[in-house]
Amino acid sequence: SSPLVWSTMRLISAVIACVLAGKKQQNRAWRQRRADCLRDECAGIPEDENDDCVDKCVSPKCYNEIYAAEPLEPGEVDRKRRNLFTTCTRNEQEEERKRDLEEKRRAAEEKR
């Protein structure tokens, strides 16, 4: 194989690694947020009945968009709405990450 092919493959691998690292960071932030909600706000609710409380706590915005009009019953599973909620929270986290990066960039520029 030519050096160009190897260089291209290394570049693609590096891009994939960066994307996966970003997803891992998002997942870690979401798990931490969920753990905080389980420990604090939703602690008194049995685990098999606390999805509604945890979802409200993790992301009030996404909860209102996906579940508010028709909340889940205790123990109810709605995979379609769960997927919509998960997508919404990931998008929300990505927006937060971009805002944080932009704030850091501005702060660094102001120091110059």
N, CA, C and O atoms as a DFTB+ gen file, in Angstrom:
448 C
 N C O
     1  1       0.835      -1.194       0.000
     2  2       0.000       0.000       0.000
     3  2       0.866       1.238       0.000
     4  3       1.991       1.237       0.500
     5  1       0.326       2.279      -0.563
     6  2       1.100       3.512      -0.668
     7  2       1.086       4.295       0.650
     8  3       0.206       4.100       1.488
     9  1       2.058       5.171       0.820
    10  2       2.097       6.015       2.022
    11  2       0.836       6.878       2.156
    12  3       0.406       7.176       3.270
    13  1       0.250       7.274       1.036
    14  2      -0.963       8.086       1.071
    15  2      -2.125       7.311       1.700
    16  3      -2.905       7.860       2.478
    17  1      -2.222       6.046       1.355
    18  2      -3.290       5.211       1.929
    19  2      -3.104       5.093       3.436
    20  3      -4.061       5.223       4.200
    21  1      -1.859       4.843       3.862
    22  2      -1.598       4.715       5.301
    23  2      -1.867       6.017       6.037
    24  3      -2.420       6.010       7.136
    25  1      -1.476       7.136       5.432
    26  2      -1.723       8.443       6.051
    27  2      -3.216       8.703       6.179
    28  3      -3.683       9.204       7.202
    29  1      -3.958       8.359       5.141
    30  2      -5.411       8.537       5.169
    31  2      -6.038       7.667       6.241
    32  3      -6.925       8.113       6.969
    33  1      -5.581       6.430       6.342
    34  2      -6.124       5.523       7.366
    35  2      -5.826       6.037       8.774
    36  3      -6.679       5.956       9.657
    37  1      -4.624       6.563       8.986
    38  2      -4.274       7.120      10.306
    39  2      -5.143       8.324      10.630
    40  3      -5.589       8.487      11.766
    41  1      -5.384       9.169       9.632
    42  2      -6.226      10.347       9.830
    43  2      -7.652       9.931      10.187
    44  3      -8.244      10.478      11.118
    45  1      -8.194       8.983       9.465
    46  2      -9.544       8.491       9.753
    47  2      -9.606       7.897      11.154
    48  3     -10.566       8.138      11.886
    49  1      -8.607       7.135      11.529
    50  2      -8.568       6.547      12.879
    51  2      -8.528       7.632      13.951
    52  3      -9.190       7.513      14.982
    53  1      -7.762       8.678      13.714
    54  2      -7.665       9.773      14.681
    55  2      -9.007      10.494      14.826
    56  3      -9.411      10.841      15.935
    57  1      -9.691      10.716      13.710
    58  2     -11.005      11.371      13.751
    59  2     -12.003      10.510      14.517
    60  3     -12.750      11.019      15.354
    61  1     -12.019       9.226      14.239
    62  2     -12.927       8.310      14.940
    63  2     -12.632       8.313      16.434
    64  3     -13.555       8.324      17.249
    65  1     -11.355       8.303      16.799
    66  2     -10.978       8.321      18.216
    67  2     -11.478       9.587      18.899
    68  3     -11.948       9.528      20.035
    69  1     -11.386      10.733      18.224
    70  2     -11.864      11.996      18.797
    71  2     -13.376      11.983      18.983
    72  3     -13.884      12.431      20.011
    73  1     -14.086      11.475      17.998
    74  2     -15.548      11.392      18.090
    75  2     -15.950      10.489      19.251
    76  3     -16.822      10.844      20.044
    77  1     -15.319       9.325      19.350
    78  2     -15.642       8.397      20.432
    79  2     -15.306       8.982      21.797
    80  3     -16.037       8.752      22.760
    81  1     -14.229       9.723      21.896
    82  2     -13.861      10.354      23.170
    83  2     -14.919      11.368      23.572
    84  3     -15.254      11.472      24.752
    85  1     -15.449      12.114      22.617
    86  2     -16.516      13.081      22.903
    87  2     -17.775      12.392      23.390
    88  3     -18.419      12.862      24.328
    89  1     -18.132      11.277      22.758
    90  2     -19.314      10.508      23.174
    91  2     -19.113       9.950      24.580
    92  3     -20.037       9.959      25.393
    93  1     -17.904       9.466      24.864
    94  2     -17.611       8.918      26.184
    95  2     -17.775      10.001      27.245
    96  3     -18.316       9.751      28.323
    97  1     -17.308      11.194      26.934
    98  2     -17.441      12.329      27.855
    99  2     -18.916      12.649      28.095
   100  3     -19.325      12.888      29.231
   101  1     -19.715      12.655      27.018
   102  2     -21.147      12.912      27.143
   103  2     -21.804      11.851      28.015
   104  3     -22.588      12.174      28.908
   105  1     -21.487      10.593      27.761
   106  2     -22.079       9.501      28.535
   107  2     -21.711       9.621      30.010
   108  3     -22.549       9.391      30.882
   109  1     -20.471       9.977      30.288
   110  2     -20.022      10.132      31.675
   111  2     -20.807      11.255      32.359
   112  3     -21.244      11.105      33.500
   113  1     -20.983      12.375      31.659
   114  2     -21.727      13.511      32.226
   115  2     -23.180      13.121      32.480
   116  3     -23.745      13.465      33.518
   117  1     -23.786      12.400      31.527
   118  2     -25.176      11.976      31.694
   119  2     -25.302      11.013      32.868
   120  3     -26.227      11.142      33.671
   121  1     -24.391      10.051      32.983
   122  2     -24.443       9.082      34.092
   123  2     -24.281       9.784      35.438
   124  3     -24.938       9.427      36.415
   125  1     -23.406      10.780      35.482
   126  2     -23.205      11.517      36.727
   127  2     -24.458      12.297      37.107
   128  3     -24.868      12.308      38.268
   129  1     -25.057      12.945      36.119
   130  2     -26.286      13.698      36.361
   131  2     -27.391      12.771      36.863
   132  3     -28.112      13.099      37.805
   133  1     -27.512      11.613      36.224
   134  2     -28.530      10.629      36.617
   135  2     -28.266      10.120      38.037
   136  3     -29.195       9.987      38.834
   137  1     -27.013       9.840      38.346
   138  2     -26.655       9.358      39.683
   139  2     -26.986      10.409      40.742
   140  3     -27.480      10.071      41.818
   141  1     -26.718      11.674      40.442
   142  2     -27.055      12.755      41.369
   143  2     -28.561      12.802      41.614
   144  3     -29.002      12.979      42.750
   145  1     -29.344      12.645      40.559
   146  2     -30.808      12.671      40.689
   147  2     -31.294      11.490      41.530
   148  3     -32.152      11.649      42.398
   149  1     -30.741      10.305      41.265
   150  2     -31.135       9.114      42.037
   151  2     -30.802       9.274      43.519
   152  3     -31.575       8.865      44.385
   153  1     -29.663       9.863      43.797
   154  2     -29.205      10.021      45.180
   155  2     -29.982      11.115      45.917
   156  3     -30.258      10.981      47.109
   157  1     -30.332      12.185      45.220
   158  2     -30.920      13.343      45.878
   159  2     -32.434      13.425      45.664
   160  3     -33.219      12.996      46.509
   161  1     -32.813      13.970      44.546
   162  2     -34.207      14.311      44.280
   163  2     -35.155      13.115      44.239
   164  3     -36.312      13.238      44.642
   165  1     -34.691      11.964      43.761
   166  2     -35.563      10.811      43.552
   167  2     -35.279       9.662      44.516
   168  3     -35.716       8.535      44.287
   169  1     -34.553       9.945      45.583
   170  2     -34.097       8.894      46.502
   171  2     -35.230       8.117      47.157
   172  3     -35.068       6.926      47.422
   173  1     -36.362       8.741      47.424
   174  2     -37.446       8.072      48.132
   175  2     -38.381       7.263      47.257
   176  3     -39.363       6.708      47.751
   177  1     -38.098       7.187      45.971
   178  2     -38.989       6.482      45.045
   179  2     -38.363       5.140      44.679
   180  3     -37.178       5.086      44.351
   181  1     -39.143       4.046      44.728
   182  2     -38.588       2.734      44.360
   183  2     -37.979       2.766      42.954
   184  3     -38.503       3.422      42.053
   185  1     -36.871       2.051      42.784
   186  2     -36.115       2.099      41.529
   187  2     -36.951       1.736      40.308
   188  3     -36.770       2.324      39.241
   189  1     -37.860       0.780      40.447
   190  2     -38.664       0.372      39.289
   191  2     -39.807       1.345      38.998
   192  3     -40.590       1.115      38.076
   193  1     -39.913       2.421      39.766
   194  2     -40.977       3.406      39.565
   195  2     -40.445       4.837      39.452
   196  3     -41.237       5.779      39.443
   197  1     -39.128       5.022      39.366
   198  2     -38.583       6.371      39.457
   199  2     -38.189       7.015      38.125
   200  3     -37.626       8.109      38.120
   201  1     -38.473       6.360      37.004
   202  2     -38.039       6.900      35.710
   203  2     -38.557       8.313      35.476
   204  3     -37.818       9.176      35.003
   205  1     -39.821       8.553      35.804
   206  2     -40.415       9.863      35.592
   207  2     -39.655      10.933      36.383
   208  3     -39.318      11.986      35.842
   209  1     -39.392      10.662      37.651
   210  2     -38.662      11.603      38.508
   211  2     -37.245      11.837      37.986
   212  3     -36.780      12.975      37.908
   213  1     -36.574      10.758      37.635
   214  2     -35.186      10.870      37.167
   215  2     -35.127      11.666      35.863
   216  3     -34.257      12.522      35.698
   217  1     -36.039      11.390      34.946
   218  2     -36.047      12.109      33.676
   219  2     -36.303      13.602      33.881
   220  3     -35.645      14.435      33.258
   221  1     -37.252      13.943      34.749
   222  2     -37.517      15.357      35.051
   223  2     -36.271      16.026      35.616
   224  3     -35.950      17.161      35.265
   225  1     -35.578      15.316      36.486
   226  2     -34.392      15.843      37.145
   227  2     -33.209      15.971      36.179
   228  3     -32.512      16.985      36.186
   229  1     -32.982      14.962      35.361
   230  2     -31.844      14.959      34.434
   231  2     -31.979      16.085      33.413
   232  3     -31.006      16.784      33.130
   233  1     -33.174      16.265      32.860
   234  2     -33.371      17.307      31.855
   235  2     -34.823      17.773      31.852
   236  3     -35.664      17.186      31.171
   237  1     -35.116      18.817      32.603
   238  2     -36.489      19.347      32.584
   239  2     -36.942      19.731      31.172
   240  3     -38.097      19.511      30.808
   241  1     -36.034      20.300      30.384
   242  2     -36.375      20.710      29.015
   243  2     -36.813      19.510      28.174
   244  3     -37.872      19.539      27.547
   245  1     -35.991      18.453      28.164
   246  2     -36.314      17.267      27.367
   247  2     -37.543      16.552      27.925
   248  3     -38.372      16.047      27.168
   249  1     -37.657      16.511      29.256
   250  2     -38.836      15.895      29.863
   251  2     -40.103      16.600      29.369
   252  3     -41.074      15.950      28.980
   253  1     -40.081      17.933      29.389
   254  2     -41.259      18.689      28.950
   255  2     -41.577      18.444      27.484
   256  3     -42.746      18.376      27.105
   257  1     -40.549      18.312      26.661
   258  2     -40.768      18.060      25.229
   259  2     -41.325      16.663      24.971
   260  3     -42.175      16.493      24.097
   261  1     -40.858      15.657      25.721
   262  2     -41.166      14.264      25.392
   263  2     -42.288      13.678      26.250
   264  3     -43.157      12.979      25.729
   265  1     -42.281      13.948      27.538
   266  2     -43.182      13.242      28.456
   267  2     -44.273      14.085      29.110
   268  3     -45.277      13.530      29.556
   269  1     -44.113      15.393      29.182
   270  2     -45.009      16.208      30.005
   271  2     -46.486      16.050      29.626
   272  3     -47.345      15.987      30.505
   273  1     -46.780      15.985      28.341
   274  2     -48.180      15.887      27.907
   275  2     -48.814      14.562      28.313
   276  3     -50.019      14.487      28.556
   277  1     -47.988      13.515      28.386
   278  2     -48.485      12.185      28.754
   279  2     -47.408      11.454      29.548
   280  3     -46.674      10.637      28.991
   281  1     -47.306      11.746      30.868
   282  2     -46.249      11.131      31.686
   283  2     -46.368       9.605      31.716
   284  3     -47.448       9.038      31.547
   285  1     -45.229       8.971      31.934
   286  2     -45.212       7.517      32.083
   287  2     -45.886       7.121      33.392
   288  3     -45.791       7.830      34.394
   289  1     -46.553       6.003      33.366
   290  2     -47.075       5.411      34.598
   291  2     -45.901       4.749      35.312
   292  3     -44.934       4.352      34.661
   293  1     -45.964       4.621      36.640
   294  2     -44.877       3.928      37.347
   295  2     -44.623       2.541      36.744
   296  3     -45.539       1.727      36.626
   297  1     -43.385       2.292      36.370
   298  2     -42.994       1.008      35.796
   299  2     -43.230       0.880      34.302
   300  3     -42.798      -0.103      33.699
   301  1     -43.907       1.849      33.684
   302  2     -44.199       1.791      32.247
   303  2     -42.923       1.987      31.431
   304  3     -42.050       2.771      31.804
   305  1     -42.824       1.263      30.312
   306  2     -41.690       1.392      29.396
   307  2     -42.233       1.811      28.032
   308  3     -43.123       1.160      27.486
   309  1     -41.703       2.879      27.496
   310  2     -42.073       3.368      26.169
   311  2     -40.771       3.608      25.418
   312  3     -40.162       4.672      25.529
   313  1     -40.353       2.603      24.653
   314  2     -39.046       2.655      23.993
   315  2     -38.920       3.822      23.008
   316  3     -37.865       4.450      22.917
   317  1     -39.980       4.103      22.287
   318  2     -39.924       5.193      21.311
   319  2     -39.636       6.516      22.016
   320  3     -38.740       7.259      21.614
   321  1     -40.394       6.803      23.059
   322  2     -40.162       8.060      23.774
   323  2     -38.839       8.040      24.533
   324  3     -38.204       9.084      24.683
   325  1     -38.410       6.868      25.015
   326  2     -37.108       6.755      25.687
   327  2     -35.996       7.142      24.716
   328  3     -35.071       7.869      25.077
   329  1     -36.093       6.648      23.478
   330  2     -35.093       6.990      22.460
   331  2     -35.119       8.484      22.141
   332  3     -34.068       9.104      21.976
   333  1     -36.315       9.061      22.054
   334  2     -36.436      10.495      21.802
   335  2     -35.824      11.296      22.957
   336  3     -35.132      12.291      22.740
   337  1     -36.090      10.849      24.171
   338  2     -35.547      11.530      25.347
   339  2     -34.020      11.440      25.367
   340  3     -33.339      12.431      25.632
   341  1     -33.496      10.271      25.091
   342  2     -32.046      10.080      25.078
   343  2     -31.397      10.971      24.022
   344  3     -30.374      11.604      24.285
   345  1     -31.981      11.021      22.840
   346  2     -31.467      11.886      21.774
   347  2     -31.516      13.347      22.200
   348  3     -30.567      14.098      21.973
   349  1     -32.612      13.743      22.810
   350  2     -32.762      15.120      23.272
   351  2     -31.697      15.473      24.306
   352  3     -31.081      16.536      24.223
   353  1     -31.474      14.587      25.282
   354  2     -30.483      14.886      26.321
   355  2     -29.073      14.925      25.741
   356  3     -28.253      15.739      26.165
   357  1     -28.785      14.057      24.779
   358  2     -27.463      14.094      24.135
   359  2     -27.267      15.399      23.373
   360  3     -26.194      16.000      23.426
   361  1     -28.306      15.834      22.666
   362  2     -28.225      17.103      21.951
   363  2     -28.041      18.265      22.927
   364  3     -27.268      19.189      22.675
   365  1     -28.753      18.202      24.025
   366  2     -28.644      19.232      25.050
   367  2     -27.222      19.282      25.622
   368  3     -26.657      20.360      25.807
   369  1     -26.659      18.119      25.896
   370  2     -25.292      18.055      26.417
   371  2     -24.286      18.581      25.399
   372  3     -23.329      19.263      25.766
   373  1     -24.495      18.271      24.139
   374  2     -23.598      18.752      23.091
   375  2     -23.667      20.275      22.996
   376  3     -22.640      20.934      22.834
   377  1     -24.867      20.831      23.095
   378  2     -25.021      22.283      23.083
   379  2     -24.303      22.907      24.275
   380  3     -23.634      23.930      24.131
   381  1     -24.437      22.297      25.452
   382  2     -23.750      22.788      26.652
   383  2     -22.231      22.741      26.458
   384  3     -21.520      23.678      26.820
   385  1     -21.744      21.633      25.882
   386  2     -20.312      21.477      25.649
   387  2     -19.805      22.566      24.708
   388  3     -18.748      23.152      24.944
   389  1     -20.556      22.834      23.646
   390  2     -20.157      23.869      22.688
   391  2     -20.157      25.248      23.346
   392  3     -19.260      26.053      23.097
   393  1     -21.162      25.527      24.188
   394  2     -21.201      26.813      24.898
   395  2     -19.997      26.955      25.822
   396  3     -19.369      28.013      25.885
   397  1     -19.679      25.866      26.546
   398  2     -18.528      25.889      27.450
   399  2     -17.232      26.144      26.691
   400  3     -16.396      26.933      27.131
   401  1     -17.064      25.477      25.551
   402  2     -15.861      25.676      24.742
   403  2     -15.780      27.113      24.237
   404  3     -14.708      27.718      24.224
   405  1     -16.911      27.645      23.826
   406  2     -16.940      29.023      23.329
   407  2     -16.595      30.004      24.449
   408  3     -15.863      30.967      24.221
   409  1     -17.111      29.771      25.649
   410  2     -16.783      30.628      26.798
   411  2     -15.290      30.562      27.112
   412  3     -14.667      31.587      27.389
   413  1     -14.716      29.359      27.069
   414  2     -13.287      29.213      27.324
   415  2     -12.460      29.916      26.257
   416  3     -11.439      30.536      26.556
   417  1     -12.909      29.814      25.012
   418  2     -12.211      30.478      23.901
   419  2     -12.232      31.987      24.095
   420  3     -11.213      32.655      23.920
   421  1     -13.398      32.521      24.459
   422  2     -13.523      33.977      24.679
   423  2     -12.650      34.422      25.854
   424  3     -11.980      35.452      25.780
   425  1     -12.658      33.647      26.930
   426  2     -11.842      33.989      28.103
   427  2     -10.362      33.997      27.735
   428  3      -9.610      34.864      28.181
   429  1      -9.948      33.026      26.917
   430  2      -8.549      32.968      26.498
   431  2      -8.198      34.177      25.618
   432  3      -7.099      34.723      25.720
   433  1      -9.119      34.586      24.770
   434  2      -8.889      35.754      23.900
   435  2      -8.790      37.035      24.729
   436  3      -7.979      37.911      24.428
   437  1      -9.613      37.142      25.767
   438  2      -9.616      38.331      26.612
   439  2      -8.308      38.470      27.391
   440  3      -7.898      39.583      27.720
   441  1      -7.656      37.353      27.687
   442  2      -6.390      37.385      28.415
   443  2      -5.250      37.874      27.545
   444  3      -4.218      38.312      28.055
   445  1      -5.431      37.803      26.236
   446  2      -4.359      38.218      25.315
   447  2      -4.194      39.690      25.267
   448  3      -3.336      40.192      24.541
